[in-house]
């Protein structure tokens, strides 16, 4: 495991280069970049980086679902009540748009 910031930066750059060369998408959210920088500087261990990234993904998903549900409620207006299936279908559609 790399021990100095220079070694950790080189390791991160190698991993990102390998991901790019194989077409694996890289999450370039500033929060993710900050987590990697904290690991490079030695302020976080990789298990903590992974745990925080997983929480970020959960938070994103929860936020998208809340936005989609809100949009679905607003777009329903005076329409007849939707079936549960139709509502879920509409929410999934809206999630895909965000």
Protein Blocks (a to p, Z undefined) as FASTA:
>chain_A
ZZbfklmmmmmmmmmmmmmmnopacdfbfklmmmmmmmmnopacfklmmmmmmmmmmmmm
mmmmmmmmmmmmmmnmmaccddfklmmmmmmmmmmmZZ
